[in-house]
């Protein structure tokens, strides 16, 4: 199943399965995926299933939407694409694989251990 993973920003490591429905992403808690990021728009972008593909659409955000570092209004996503809204980066994965799932679990464990050691501060 296609998914998004927050890779940079608050809640890094959070995983969101996409499925077939349209999702909105932004700072507003009413969004399907809430970004804790002052530079993200309240309703920053939308992810939509389009046949076999997924499309990302900017919802007239103030700071723009970037896919792999390029500003876009709309783009079709491919496996591993990085979506940036404000200071938050989400990675799009078309399918889960054991390697990705294991990497995410290792990331979550390492982050949790660092927080327990008070090595990092949110």
Secondary structure, 3 states (H helix, E strand, C coil): CCEEEEEECCCCCCEEECCCCCEEEECCCCCCEECCCCCCCCCCEEEEEECCEEEEEECCCCCCEEECCEEECEEECCCCCEEEECCEEEEEECCCCHHHHHHHHHHHHHHHHHHHCCCCCC
